[in-house]
Amino acid sequence: MQQSKEERVHHVFEKIYGNYDKMNSVISFQQHVRWRKDTMKRMNVQKGAKALDVCCGTADWTIALAEAVGEKGEVIGLDFSKNMLKIGEQKVKEMNLKQAKLVHGNAMELPFPDNTFDYVTIGFGLRNVPDYLQVLKEMHRVVKPGGLAVCLETSQPTMIGYKQAYYFYFRFIMPMFGKIFAKSYKEYSWLQESARDFPGMKELARMFENAGFDQVSYKPYTGGVAAVHIGKKEK
């Protein structure tokens, strides 16, 4: 019996959670931290704001948001892998970030009322959901009018030569890293599949618009291997 995408993703993250942070750094050559910093600069997160980090994993972006909103703000990180959340909870506790809270939940049906958050983010999580548009619609629903939705994700590189090297890396090298560092060849080969099938930048920008966002902009990182998309909810 074939597993659904949701079941398969759940299995992957419940299994690799212990090595996820280390592997992220290896796989992206530490670039993911730089990409997120630039994204945060673009977002210009205000003190006292309320933010939601969808598919928060081990909570790195949740923590960055919590630091940005300060003690008077509020940040919720949501993920459907309890094992990933456990690691995130440990980090939040160690940093004593009382303004951050992690919850177990599904990105396809966010357990929050309409118009709740000033910022809604999703970092390297959209490619793992069963329906990209449904998640973007949910993000649109829970963000306040005037608020921003931000997606930082792997993308499809457009530079000739770069593109071929990227696919080779994702297809052959990355799963080998998974095998060497995390003893999870199968799980890491899922990550390359999900990245390979993910829409390109223009297509994802159109999805943002279809979900109801305005003023949609995007910026590629490192030759297009990743990109940030930002959409505003006008009303």
N, C-alpha and C positions, 0 to 999 in steps of 0.2 A: 504494500500500500504506500502510495507516495505521500510524503509529508506536505502539508501546506507551507507556504512561505513563512507564515507566522510561527508555526511549530518549529520549523527548521532554524529560524533566526533565534527563537527562544532557547533552543538547545545549544546553539553556538555560543551565545553569551553566558549562559549558565555554566558552560564548560570552561571558557577561556578567561573568565573574570580575573583570576589571580595574576595573569601575565599581561592583561590588556594594556595597562599604562606603559609598561616597558616596551611592549610590542609596537604600540602607537609611535613611540619615539624612534624605534628602529626602522619601521616601515616608512615613515615620512621624513627620515633623517632629521628629526627634531623640528621640521618645518611647521608642524601643526600648531606649535606654541606661537610662532611668529604670525601665522595667518590669523589666529584668534586675537592676538594683540591688535593687529591692524583693524580687524572687524570691530573690536570694542571701541577703538578710536573713532571709527565711522559712526557708530551708534550713539556716541556721546551720552552715555547713561547718566541720568540725573540722580542726585542724592535724594533719598526718601521715596524713590520710585518702587513700583511693584513689578516683578518680572517672573516669567515662567520659562524654565529650560526643559524642553520636551526631549525624550530619549536621552536623558542626562548621563546615562552610563555611570562612570565612577566620579561624576560630579565636578570635573575640572572647570567647565564653563559656568556651572552653577556657583562655584566658589568665586570665580572672577566677577560674576554679576553681583554676588553678595558683598564683595569688597567695594564695588563701584556704587551700589545704592546706599551703603553705610548702615549704621545701626537703626536708623529710623525707617529704612526701606524694608522690603520683604521679597524673598526669592524662594520659589518652589522648584525643585528638580523632580521630574517624573520619569520613571522608567518601568518597563515590565519585567526586567530581570532582577529578582531579589538579591542574587549574588553580587551583581554589579552595584546595587544600591548599598549593600553592606560595606563595601570598600569606600564608597562615597560618604557614607555616614561616619565612618572612622575618621576620614579626612576633615569633615565639617566639625566633628567633635574636637579633634586635635587643635583646630584653628579657632575654636570657641566662637563660631559664627552663629550667634543666636538668631540672626535675621534669615538664616537659610533652613529650609525644611525639605526633606526628601519624601516622596510618596510613591507607592506602587500603583501603576495605572497604565492605561492603554492610550497611545497617541491617536488612535482612530476614534476614540470617544473620550475626550478630555473631561474629567469630572469637575468642571468649574462652570459657573454661570457666564452668560454673555458679558462682554465688555468689562472684564476683570483686571487685565494687566496692561501696563504701559509698554512692556517689551515681551515678546515671545520669541525664544530662540530654539533652534534645533541644529546640533553640531554632529556631523557624520552619523546621523541617525535616519535621515529621510530615506536613504537608499535601502534601509532594512524593513520598511513598513510595507504591508500588502498593497496599499493604494495611496500613492503620493498625493493626489489631488484631494482626497478625503482628509488627510492630515493637514494640508494647507488650509482647507476650508474650516477645519476645527480651530486652527491657529487664528484665522481671521475672526471667527466667532468670539473667541475669548479675549482678544486684544481690544483695548478701548479705542473709540474714535480718536484719531490723532496719534495713535500708538504705532509701533513698528513690529514687523515680523522679520526675523533674520535667519537665513539658512546658510551655514558653512558646510560645504560638502565636497567630496571628490567630484571631478567633472571630466569632460572629454577634451583632452588637449587638442589644439587645432594646428600647432606648428608641425610642419612636415619633419619627419625624422624623430622629433620629440614624441609624436603620437605612437610611432612604431616601437620606440624604446620603452615607452610607458606601458603599452600592452604586453610587451615581452616581460617587463619587470613584474607587472601585476599577475601575469598568468603563470610564470615559472619561478621567479626569484622569491616573491613574497610568500607563497605557500611553503617554500623551503625554509625561510626564516621561521615560519610558524612551527615547522617540524623541529628545527634546531633549538629555538629558544623556548618554545611553549609546548612542544610535543603534541601539536594539534594541526597537523597538515590539512586534514579534512575541513576543519573549521575555518582555517585561513584561506583555503581555496574558495569557501563560500564568500569571504570578504572580497576576493577579486572578481568573482562572478557578479556580485551585487554592484560593484563599482563599474564594471564593464557595461552592464545593462542600464545604468542610470542615464537620464536625459542629459543632453548638452546644455550649455548656458542659456541659449536663446529659447530653447524648448521649455526649460524650467522657468524662465522669466514669463513666458506665455501662461504657464500653469499658475503662477502667482496671480496674474491678471484674471484668469478664469476663476480663481478662488475668491476674487473680489477686491484684491489689492490695487492701489493706485501708486503712481510715481515709482514704479518698480525699476531698480537699478542693480547692476551686478559688476563684479570685478574679478578677473581671473588671477590666480596666484601660481607662481612657479611654472610658467608656460602653459597654464590651463589645467594642470593636474588636479587643482582644487579651485573653487570659486565661492564668493559670498554673494548672496542675493538678499536685497532689502526691499520690503514692500511696506507702504503706509496704508492704514485703514482710515479713509477720509471721513466716513460717516457710518 
